[in-house]
Amino acid sequence: MRTTISTLSLAGLLAAAALLLAPSAQATGYTYVGMYPSAAACDAAGKDYVARGQAVSYFCDVTPTTARLSIWS
């Protein structure tokens, strides 16, 4: 049981590190605004930024365990 939890924790940390280090939409003028636990949560937050007029568009970098939201304002 401990091995499984340790493996899952390590996988989550590696996925988060990959998102932080990977080339992303930031290179094209997007601004990073936050990390989310899923693609759906990231998408909902991006839509909310657009609906409130705080962004023109958004982009989510997604892994199986996390998602990074970047907006174009």
MDAnalysis code that builds the backbone (N, CA, C; Angstrom):
import MDAnalysis as mda
import numpy as np

u = mda.Universe.empty(219, n_residues=73, atom_resindex=np.repeat(np.arange(73), 3), trajectory=True)
u.add_TopologyAttr("name", ["N", "CA", "C"] * 73)
u.add_TopologyAttr("resid", np.arange(1, 74))
u.add_TopologyAttr("resname", ["MET", "ARG", "THR", "THR", "ILE", "SER", "THR", "LEU", "SER", "LEU", "ALA", "GLY", "LEU", "LEU", "ALA", "ALA", "ALA", "ALA", "LEU", "LEU", "LEU", "ALA", "PRO", "SER", "ALA", "GLN", "ALA", "THR", "GLY", "TYR", "THR", "TYR", "VAL", "GLY", "MET", "TYR", "PRO", "SER", "ALA", "ALA", "ALA", "CYS", "ASP", "ALA", "ALA", "GLY", "LYS", "ASP", "TYR", "VAL", "ALA", "ARG", "GLY", "GLN", "ALA", "VAL", "SER", "TYR", "PHE", "CYS", "ASP", "VAL", "THR", "PRO", "THR", "THR", "ALA", "ARG", "LEU", "SER", "ILE", "TRP", "SER"])
u.atoms.positions = np.array([
    [0.830, -1.194, 0.000],
    [0.000, 0.000, 0.000],
    [0.875, 1.260, 0.000],
    [1.916, 1.291, 0.860],
    [2.788, 2.455, 0.904],
    [3.522, 2.645, -0.414],
    [3.907, 1.539, -1.038],
    [4.605, 1.627, -2.314],
    [3.712, 2.252, -3.367],
    [2.450, 1.868, -3.386],
    [1.499, 2.420, -4.355],
    [1.312, 3.917, -4.140],
    [1.143, 4.324, -2.894],
    [0.956, 5.742, -2.587],
    [2.211, 6.526, -2.951],
    [3.380, 5.985, -2.632],
    [4.632, 6.661, -2.975],
    [4.785, 6.797, -4.484],
    [4.435, 5.750, -5.211],
    [4.538, 5.778, -6.667],
    [3.595, 6.819, -7.255],
    [2.360, 6.860, -6.755],
    [1.397, 7.844, -7.251],
    [1.830, 9.269, -6.907],
    [2.373, 9.469, -5.718],
    [2.851, 10.792, -5.332],
    [3.995, 11.235, -6.231],
    [4.918, 10.335, -6.488],
    [6.043, 10.654, -7.359],
    [5.561, 10.969, -8.769],
    [4.603, 10.198, -9.260],
    [4.061, 10.451, -10.600],
    [3.410, 11.831, -10.671],
    [2.687, 12.206, -9.627],
    [2.060, 13.523, -9.592],
    [3.079, 14.647, -9.575],
    [4.127, 14.476, -8.788],
    [5.184, 15.493, -8.741],
    [5.903, 15.612, -10.077],
    [6.169, 14.489, -10.712],
    [6.827, 14.522, -12.013],
    [5.950, 15.186, -13.069],
    [4.647, 14.923, -13.024],
    [3.733, 15.543, -13.984],
    [3.691, 17.058, -13.785],
    [3.653, 17.498, -12.527],
    [3.642, 18.934, -12.249],
    [4.948, 19.577, -12.706],
    [6.066, 18.914, -12.450],
    [7.361, 19.443, -12.879],
    [7.430, 19.521, -14.396],
    [6.883, 18.523, -15.076],
    [6.891, 18.533, -16.537],
    [6.109, 19.720, -17.081],
    [4.984, 20.027, -16.458],
    [4.201, 21.182, -16.909],
    [4.949, 22.489, -16.677],
    [5.625, 22.592, -15.558],
    [6.328, 23.833, -15.248],
    [7.549, 24.033, -16.139],
    [8.167, 22.940, -16.561],
    [9.383, 23.043, -17.357],
    [9.151, 22.955, -18.858],
    [8.022, 22.421, -19.264],
    [7.760, 22.197, -20.690],
    [7.504, 23.505, -21.420],
    [7.862, 23.563, -22.704],
    [7.487, 24.729, -23.506],
    [5.962, 24.816, -23.548],
    [5.447, 25.984, -23.456],
    [3.999, 26.117, -23.404],
    [3.536, 27.289, -24.240],
    [2.296, 27.636, -24.038],
    [1.700, 28.760, -24.751],
    [2.341, 30.085, -24.359],
    [3.087, 30.119, -23.248],
    [3.721, 31.364, -22.834],
    [4.659, 31.910, -23.901],
    [5.244, 31.029, -24.669],
    [6.172, 31.468, -25.710],
    [5.454, 32.257, -26.802],
    [4.154, 32.124, -26.909],
    [3.405, 32.818, -27.950],
    [2.632, 34.018, -27.417],
    [2.966, 34.510, -26.229],
    [2.316, 35.695, -25.701],
    [1.280, 35.442, -24.636],
    [1.058, 34.213, -24.267],
    [0.119, 33.896, -23.194],
    [0.795, 34.103, -21.846],
    [0.017, 34.442, -20.834],
    [0.523, 34.653, -19.481],
    [0.002, 33.560, -18.571],
    [0.911, 32.901, -17.854],
    [0.537, 31.851, -16.912],
    [-0.251, 32.459, -15.762],
    [-1.394, 31.810, -15.398],
    [-2.191, 32.323, -14.285],
    [-2.455, 31.303, -13.187],
    [-2.264, 30.004, -13.432],
    [-2.497, 29.061, -12.341],
    [-2.510, 27.602, -12.754],
    [-2.440, 26.738, -11.723],
    [-2.491, 25.284, -11.897],
    [-3.858, 24.793, -11.429],
    [-4.379, 23.774, -12.106],
    [-5.677, 23.201, -11.777],
    [-5.566, 21.683, -11.702],
    [-6.456, 21.037, -10.932],
    [-6.351, 19.590, -10.735],
    [-6.777, 18.757, -11.938],
    [-7.438, 19.368, -12.921],
    [-7.894, 18.609, -14.089],
    [-8.053, 19.524, -15.294],
    [-8.171, 18.907, -16.457],
    [-8.391, 19.666, -17.686],
    [-9.737, 20.389, -17.635],
    [-10.745, 19.739, -17.067],
    [-12.079, 20.351, -16.990],
    [-12.064, 21.606, -16.116],
    [-11.353, 21.543, -14.989],
    [-11.266, 22.709, -14.100],
    [-10.512, 23.842, -14.782],
    [-9.456, 23.504, -15.499],
    [-8.681, 24.509, -16.230],
    [-9.543, 25.157, -17.316],
    [-10.275, 24.345, -18.053],
    [-11.136, 24.852, -19.118],
    [-12.213, 25.786, -18.552],
    [-12.819, 25.394, -17.438],
    [-13.857, 26.224, -16.820],
    [-13.275, 27.560, -16.361],
    [-12.073, 27.531, -15.773],
    [-11.441, 28.774, -15.323],
    [-11.091, 29.662, -16.515],
    [-10.598, 29.058, -17.595],
    [-10.272, 29.824, -18.796],
    [-11.504, 30.492, -19.381],
    [-12.603, 29.754, -19.457],
    [-13.858, 30.320, -19.960],
    [-14.339, 31.467, -19.079],
    [-14.131, 31.335, -17.767],
    [-14.536, 32.384, -16.838],
    [-13.722, 33.666, -17.064],
    [-12.409, 33.532, -17.281],
    [-11.574, 34.702, -17.587],
    [-12.089, 35.411, -18.845],
    [-12.432, 34.635, -19.871],
    [-12.928, 35.222, -21.118],
    [-14.294, 35.882, -20.903],
    [-15.193, 35.204, -20.177],
    [-16.533, 35.735, -19.937],
    [-16.490, 37.049, -19.153],
    [-15.541, 37.184, -18.223],
    [-15.415, 38.411, -17.430],
    [-14.644, 39.506, -18.149],
    [-14.170, 39.219, -19.364],
    [-13.444, 40.219, -20.132],
    [-11.995, 40.405, -19.695],
    [-11.468, 39.476, -18.895],
    [-10.086, 39.585, -18.436],
    [-9.108, 38.929, -19.398],
    [-9.630, 38.204, -20.390],
    [-8.776, 37.542, -21.373],
    [-9.508, 37.474, -22.702],
    [-8.731, 37.448, -23.784],
    [-9.294, 37.281, -25.121],
    [-9.407, 35.789, -25.432],
    [-8.398, 35.021, -25.004],
    [-8.421, 33.571, -25.163],
    [-7.587, 32.937, -24.060],
    [-7.601, 31.613, -23.999],
    [-6.854, 30.897, -22.969],
    [-6.311, 29.594, -23.540],
    [-5.369, 29.003, -22.806],
    [-4.760, 27.750, -23.223],
    [-4.470, 26.918, -21.985],
    [-4.785, 25.617, -22.027],
    [-4.492, 24.707, -20.924],
    [-3.453, 23.676, -21.365],
    [-2.312, 23.646, -20.667],
    [-1.331, 22.567, -20.834],
    [-1.779, 21.466, -19.887],
    [-2.053, 20.260, -20.413],
    [-2.684, 19.210, -19.607],
    [-1.812, 17.957, -19.514],
    [-1.755, 17.383, -18.293],
    [-1.216, 16.043, -18.071],
    [-2.349, 15.241, -17.434],
    [-2.173, 13.960, -17.196],
    [-3.256, 13.183, -16.578],
    [-3.659, 13.659, -15.176],
    [-2.780, 14.376, -14.457],
    [-3.113, 14.744, -13.077],
    [-3.215, 16.240, -12.813],
    [-2.753, 17.089, -13.715],
    [-2.807, 18.533, -13.502],
    [-2.988, 19.274, -14.831],
    [-3.296, 20.552, -14.738],
    [-3.404, 21.390, -15.932],
    [-2.939, 22.799, -15.573],
    [-2.232, 23.441, -16.488],
    [-1.720, 24.793, -16.281],
    [-2.468, 25.743, -17.208],
    [-3.055, 26.786, -16.619],
    [-3.840, 27.762, -17.391],
    [-2.997, 28.975, -17.741],
    [-3.024, 29.339, -19.009],
    [-2.394, 30.570, -19.492],
    [-3.453, 31.337, -20.276],
    [-3.437, 32.665, -20.125],
    [-4.431, 33.495, -20.822],
    [-3.745, 34.500, -21.744],
    [-4.486, 34.915, -22.760],
    [-4.062, 35.973, -23.670],
    [-4.964, 37.162, -23.350],
    [-4.373, 38.256, -22.849],
    [-5.231, 39.386, -22.461],
    [-5.081, 40.575, -23.363],
])
